[in-house]
Amino acid sequence: KNNQIKNLITILTNFVSCEEWEPDESFLDEIYESCLLPLLENAFRTGSLLDMAKDHELFMSYLGFIKKVVKIPKLVELLIELNPCYIPVQQEPIYKLLKNLCDLSDIFLNCMGKEESPQEEASKPKELAEEIQRVSKMVNESMASIQSQKQKA
């Protein structure tokens, strides 16, 4: 099941990666009303990096999708608070969940110390924690850029 989800996320990631493609409102509506955002919310609400690392490839595909989304300003809207008219109703915005995971990653990496080569059992959680930090930073920068552009307009 997780492999199928990973493959579907990869297909979607490749779709939004197409150059010179600009999503329209109907595309956004389809995403808002699909199971994609609740799937990401649920995944990013996971309790620990060790649990997430059990499905390392799946979580890396989720983060890869978010990395592509933040490069398209119109799609960044998917990561913020959604209008409650969309069903399923959003529980918590993805950017906040990523922030929480980033904080958890900071703690995890600080506890690991600066080991050059962690033991094999810790390598996947460490890689995941570092990727979460990178993606969270990208999301924050993208949201700040969009906010800045709105203020100038």
N, C-alpha and C positions, 0 to 999 in steps of 0.2 A: 504494500500500500504506500509506504513512504517513498519508495523508488518511483512509483507512478506520479505521486505529488511532485517530487523533485523534477521529473521529466516535464510535467506540465508547467511548472514554474520556469524552467529553462526555456521552454517554447515561448512563454509570455515575455520573458526577459529579452529573448532574441527579437520578438515582435516589436517591443517598445524601443529597441536599439536601432531600428531602421533609421538611416540618415534621411533628413529632409521630410520627416513625417511629423505632422502636428496633430495631436489628438483633438477631436471635436467634442462638443458637449454630450453627444449621444454615447461616445466611447466612455466618457467619465461616468455617465449615468449607469451604463452597463456594469462598470467596475464597482460603483457604489452599491448596486443592488445584487451583486454576485456574492459568492462565498469567499472571495479572495481576501478582502479586508478582515472579516472575522477569523479566517484561517491564520493570517499574520498576527492579529491581535492575540489569539490563543497561543500561538507559538512563542511570541515574545513575552508572554505572561508567565512562561515557565519559571519554576523556582530556582534552578541552579544551572551553572555552566556545565557541571558534570552530567546532569540529565540531558542538557542540550547536546553535549558532545557525543552522546550515544547515537544521535542522529546527525552526526557532523555534516555529512554531505547535504542533507536536507536543509539544515540551518544555514549553511554557506550559500545554498541556492536562494533562500529567502533574502539573505543580505545582499547577494548579487543583484537580485531584482530591485531592491531598495536603492542600490548604487546607481542603477540605470534610471530609476524614477526621478531621483534628485537632479539629474542632468536636463530634465524637461520641465521647465517652470510650471506649466499647466498641470502636470501630474503630481507636483509636490502637494497639491490640494488633497491628495489621497492620504497624506500622512498627518493632516491636522484634524481638528474637530469637524465632524461632518454634521450636516443638517439632519436633525432627528426625523425628518420626513422619510429618509431612506430606511428600507427594511432589508436586511436585519439592522437593528439600531446599534450604533457603535457603543461599546462599553468604555473604551479608553483610546484616545488617539495614539497612533503608532509612534509618533515622535516622542511622546511621553514614555511609552514602554521601552523604546530604544534608549532613552536617557536613563531610565532605571537600570537597564541591562548594562549600560556603560559604567554607571556607578558600581554595579556588582563586579564588572570586569576590572575596574581600577583596584578594588579590594582584593580580588583574586590574584591579579598580577603582582600587587605589592606583597601579598603573602608568599607568593612563589619566589620572590626575590629576583635577582638578575641572572638566574641560571642561564648559561649559554645553551645547553642542551638538556631540557627537562627529561625526566624519565618518560618512557613511551606512553604510560597511562595518562600523563599530564600534558602531552604534546598537543592533542586535539583540543582540550579545553583552553590551552594557552593560545593556540592559533585562532580559535573562535573568539576569545576575549579580545585579542588584538584587532580582529576584523570588526567586531562590534564597536570598538573604540573608533576605528577609521570611519565606519559607516555613520555612526552617531555624529561625528564631527562634520561629515559631508552634509548630513541632514540639517544640522544647526546652521552651517554656512549658507546653504541654499535657502533656508527659511529667512535668515537675516537679509540676504540679498533681495529676496522678493519683497520683504517688508520695507527695505530701503527704497526700492523702486516705487512702491505704492505711495510712500511718503513724498517722493519727489514729484509725483503726478498730481 
